[in-house]
Amino acid sequence: MNYRFKTTPTFRKALRTLTASQKDSARRAFASFRNDPFDARLRTHKIHSLSARFRRTIYSVWVEADLRAVFYLDGDVVVSVDIGTHAIYR
């Protein structure tokens, strides 16, 4: 499937606060993400607590050891919502 990609202001703000090393990891992860958000290397999985709260399926992708990005699908649009530690799940 061909996806289009959007980011929220929250995601862009959180991305700016990452360290240089984390930004580098994020760039590498998003290279794969743009090709396929469900690429096995990203360990994409549903976040049930957020999905229930927002009444839509929220997914998380692995960026590095304690860095995750969360997104949801709106048709063929992938909307990146936030990036950060596991604390973003709350």
C-alpha positions as CSV (number, residue, x, y, z in Angstrom):
1,M,0.0,0.0,0.0
2,N,1.2,3.5,-0.7
3,Y,1.0,5.6,2.4
4,R,1.0,9.4,2.8
5,F,2.6,10.8,5.9
6,K,1.7,13.6,8.3
7,T,3.1,14.7,11.7
8,T,1.3,16.5,14.5
9,P,2.7,19.6,16.2
10,T,3.3,17.5,19.3
11,F,5.4,15.1,17.3
12,R,7.5,17.9,15.7
13,K,8.0,19.6,19.1
14,A,9.1,16.3,20.7
15,L,11.4,15.5,17.7
16,R,13.2,18.9,18.2
17,T,13.9,18.0,21.9
18,L,15.7,14.8,21.1
19,T,19.5,14.5,21.5
20,A,21.7,14.5,18.4
21,S,22.2,10.7,18.8
22,Q,18.4,10.1,19.1
23,K,17.7,12.3,16.1
24,D,20.2,10.1,14.1
25,S,18.4,7.0,15.2
26,A,15.1,8.5,14.3
27,R,16.3,9.4,10.8
28,R,17.4,5.8,10.3
29,A,14.1,4.4,11.6
30,F,12.0,6.7,9.6
31,A,13.9,5.7,6.4
32,S,12.4,2.2,6.9
33,F,9.1,3.7,8.3
34,R,8.5,5.6,5.0
35,N,8.9,2.4,3.0
36,D,6.7,0.3,5.3
37,P,5.4,1.4,8.8
38,F,4.9,-2.3,9.5
39,D,8.5,-3.4,8.6
40,A,9.5,-6.1,11.1
41,R,12.7,-4.2,11.9
42,L,10.6,-1.5,13.5
43,R,8.8,-3.9,15.8
44,T,5.5,-2.2,15.2
45,H,2.8,-3.1,17.7
46,K,-0.5,-1.8,18.9
47,I,-0.7,0.2,22.2
48,H,-4.0,-1.1,23.6
49,S,-4.2,1.5,26.4
50,L,-3.9,4.4,24.0
51,S,-6.1,2.8,21.4
52,A,-8.9,2.4,24.0
53,R,-8.5,6.0,25.2
54,F,-8.5,7.6,21.7
55,R,-11.0,5.1,20.2
56,R,-8.7,4.3,17.3
57,T,-5.8,1.9,16.8
58,I,-2.6,3.5,18.0
59,Y,0.7,1.9,17.0
60,S,4.3,2.2,18.3
61,V,7.5,1.7,16.4
62,W,10.9,1.0,17.9
63,V,13.5,3.7,17.2
64,E,16.2,2.7,19.8
65,A,16.4,1.1,23.2
66,D,14.1,3.5,25.0
67,L,12.8,5.6,22.2
68,R,9.5,5.0,20.5
69,A,7.3,6.8,18.0
70,V,3.5,6.4,18.0
71,F,1.2,6.8,15.1
72,Y,-2.2,5.9,13.8
73,L,-3.7,5.3,10.3
74,D,-6.4,7.4,8.8
75,G,-7.1,5.6,5.6
76,D,-3.9,5.8,3.6
77,V,-2.4,8.5,5.8
78,V,0.0,7.6,8.5
79,V,-0.2,10.3,11.3
80,S,2.9,10.4,13.6
81,V,1.6,11.6,16.9
82,D,4.6,11.6,19.3
83,I,8.1,10.4,19.8
84,G,9.9,9.8,23.1
85,T,10.5,7.3,25.9
86,H,7.8,4.8,27.1
87,A,6.3,7.7,29.0
88,I,4.5,8.8,25.9
89,Y,2.2,5.8,26.3
90,R,0.6,7.6,29.3
